[in-house]
Amino acid sequence: MNIGIIGVGYWGSKVTREYIDLAKEGKIQGVGICDVKKELLQKFENKYIIKKSVDYKEFLNDSTIDAVHIASNNVFHYDIAKEALEGGKHVLLEKPMTTKSDEAYELVELSAHNGLILQVGHIFRFANVIRKTKELVDNNRLGKIYYFTLKWTTLMQPVKDVDIIWDLLPHPLDIIHFLTGKWPLKWQVMTRSYRRDKPSEMASINLDYGDFMANIELSWVTAERKRLMEIICSKSMAKVECVKQKLNIFENEGAIEVEVDTNNTIKEEALNFIDSIKSRKMPFNSHIIGAKNVDVIEKIMESI
């Protein structure tokens, strides 16, 4: 099996390196890479790189590429994924799946019609710290959930023509769904842009799930990078550092550190994609979850 990566910028280059390692381990045969910027392609010189291209259409027409991992700019997700599925390629599509819910559901139908795997890159589902937290929730170790707080912040220039909600909200929204199986029923949103004619750079989002609530802070103007979640429950509180994969439970003013075997989430996701192609099953990050995530964010954006 050969995997092609479309878009080898900041994130796509990380993805590419993991697939190269999987080729070295014999999990796949080779890796193809595609990007409009030749200089990005030239960074990769490896015997497992079987193809390089600046034209994704030509790339998708190559019969030696069995599946593609799309890490392009969000606005191109739908068009590239649709052409890949129409061309008989299995697809792993980075989040957000698309920026329109009707397009997301169209891709779901297209993949089902053609008997192809379509997954979405909700990477934190593969983090052991999130899976350990889900185990605590499922076993009622924390008690009844009262509310979540999540902070997704960093200091960076805005992504061109991309609102921070579309860029960052997919992760917190998906983590809450992974832990509880629920989607929000109502929401309140405040956004700010601090540079003229730019999309939102900061957002405060309150979500009402019926049984519990969640507050999510998104920011590109905060000097400290955070990927932090706190779950306040009837028995205790859990504090989760989602990237560093640290988990602490607070009870009676004391903290208990929960042992977590940190893992390589990109590799886990890639392996899951490969195994799904072989088994024709989609555990952890199916296309339906990705489409529903887009659906909810679209409605949130319409309410602003």
N, C-alpha and C positions, 0 to 999 in steps of 0.2 A: 504494500500500500504506500502510495506517495501522497504527501500532504502539501498543498500550496498555501502560502501566506500572502494575502493581498493587503499591502500597506505595511511597510517595515520602518515606520518612524519610531517615536519613543516607546510605545507599547508593543508595536509589531516586532521591533527588534528583540525585545525580551521573549516574545512568543517564539520567534524564529530560533533563538538559541536553545530553547527547551526542546523543540522538535528535532534539532540537530542532535542533541544529546539522546533523544529517544531513538533516532536512527543508529547512533553508535551502539545503543543497547540492543538493537535488533527488533525494536517494537514496530518500526516502520522501515521502508526501504530507503526513501530519500525525501528531500525537501525542495520545493520550488518557491521562489520569491518574486514578488511583483510590486513595483512602485514607479510612479511617474518620475521620481528623482533618481537619476542614475547613480549619484554619489552615495545614496543609501544602499543600493544594491552592491556597490563595490566594497562595502565594509565586510561582506561575507565571502570569504574564499575558503571553501571546505569541500572535501571530496563527496560529502553527502548532499551538497547543493546540486541538484540535477538540472535546474532551469532558472534563468533570470529573464525578466521581461519588464518593459515600461508600459505595456498595453494589456490591460486586464482582459479585454475581449479576446485577444490572441491567446492569452494565458488560459482562459476558460475553455478554449477550443482544443487544447492539448489533451489528447486521450490518455497520456501517461499520468496526468494528475487526477487522482481519485476523489479527493475532497479538498475543500478550501476553508481556511480560517481567515475571516475577513476582519481586518483591523484598520480599515480606512476611516476617513472623516465620517462623522455621523450622517451627513446629508447624502452620502453615496451608498449607505448600507442597503437600502431597498433595491436600487437598480442593480447593484452587483449581485446581491443574493438571489434576486429573481432570475437573472441570466444564468447564474450558476445552477440553480435548481432546474431550470428549463433545459440546461445542458447535461443533466444527469449527475451533477456533483453533490455530494453530501456537504453540508454547510455548518460551521460554527461561526456565529455572528456576534461580534462584540456588542456590549450594551451601549446605548439603548438599541434594541432590535431595529427599530425605525423611529421616525419622529411623527408618524401618523398611524393611528390605530387601525384604520381600514387597510393600510398597506401591510401592517404586521399580520393581521388575520388572513390577508391574501397569501402571504408567504406560508403560513401554517397550512392552508388548503392546498397550495401548490406542492409542498413537500409531501403531504399525505397522498395526493393524487399520483405523484411520481414514485412513491415508495422510498423516499429518501429521508435521511436523518437531518433535522434542522434543530440546532441548539443555540442558546444564547449565553454569552459570557458573563454570567453572574458569579464572579470569581470567589466571593466570600462564602458561598455554599460549600466550597472545597477546603476551607480553612479549618483545621482541627479545633481551633479555639471556638469557632461558631458551632461546630458539631458537638463539642463538649457542652456548650451552653444549651443547645437544643436538648441534649440528654438530661440536663438538670431541669429544664422546663417540663419535658415529657414525664419525668419521674416525680414531679411536684416537689422537688427539693427546695425551690424558692417560694412556693406557695402561689396564691392567686396573683396574677399580674395586675398591678395598678397602672403603671405607665412606663414608657421608655423615654430616654433622652439620648439623642445621637448628635455628635459633632463631627462634621466632615469639613475640615478647614485646611487652608494652606495659603501661602503668599505667592501669587503668580499673576502674570498678565492674562487678561481675559482671552479665552479661545475665540478666534474670529467668528462672528455671527452665531455664536453658541451661547445660549442662556445657561447660567449655572445650574438651574433646576434640571434641565435635560442632561447636563454633563455629570452631575454628582448624585442627584436624588435616586436614580435607579438602584444604587447599592444599598442605602439604608432601607428603602422601601422593600427591596427583595429580602434583606436580612430579617426584617420583622415578619414577612410572610413565611420565610423558611422556618422561623422559630414557632410561629403560632398558626400558620395555615390560613391567615385572614388578610383581607384587604380593607382599607379605610372606607368608612361610610360617608364621612363629612370632613371638611378641612377648612382652615383659615390660613391665609398666606400673606406675608409682607416681604417685599423685595426692595433692593436699592442698587443703583448703579452710581459709582463715584467718579466715573470718567465719561465725558460727554459722548453721546451717540453710541454707547456701548450697551449690550444686553446686561441683564442683572448680574451683579458680582457678589451679592449677598442675599440670602433668603432665610426667613424664619417661618417654619411650617408647623402648624398644629393639626394633628390627625386624630379623628375620633373613630375608633374601631367598635364602638358599642360597649364591649366588656372592659376595654382599657383605652388609654390615650397614648399619643407619642408626640414629642416635640423634637424637631430636627433643625439644626443650625447648619447652613451651608455658607461657606465664605472663601473668597479668593483674596481677601484683604487682611487676613489674620497671619501674623508673623510666625505662628507655631503650627506645624502640620499635625493635625489630629485625625484619627480614625477611631473614635471613642464611642462606646455604647454603655449606658447604665440602665438596668432593669430594676425597677422598684416594685417589690412584691410583698405579700402579707407576712411571710416568714423572714425574708432577708432581702438584701440588695446585691446584685451582681454587677461588677465593673469589668468591662471587656475592652482591651486594647486590640483592635481587630487586625492590625498589620503586625505588631510585635507579638501577637498571639499570647497575651497574658490575661489571666482570669482570676479575679479575687471576689470572694463572697464576704459581705459585711453583715455581722450579727452581733447584737448587744454591744455595739461600739468597738467590736474587734474584727480584724480582717483575717480571712483564711485564704491562702493562695492555693488555687487548684492546679495540680500538675497537668500541663498540656505538652504533648509531643509536637512541637512546631513542624510544619510541613511546607513543601513547595507547592503553592496553590495553582500556579500556572501549569506545572507538570501534571498535577492531579486532574485538572480540567482537560488537558490534552489527552491524557490516558483514558479518561471517561469518554471523550469524543471517539477515540479509536475503538474502544470496546463497544460503544453504542453502534458504530458502523458494522462491526462484526456480528453483534447479537440482534441488531434491529430493535433495540430497546433504548429508552432515553431516561435513565435515572438522574435525579438531582437538578437538571437545568433544561427542561423541555421547552419547545417552542410556545406552548400554550402559556406557560409562566411568563415568558418574555413578552408575549403579545399583551397579556393582562397588565403587566408592568407599564407598558407604553400607554395602554388605555387609561389607566389611572392618572399617569403624569399628564397626559393630554387634557383630561378633565380639570386637573389642578391648574394647568396653565390657562385654560379658558376662563377660570374663575377669577383670575387676577385683574 
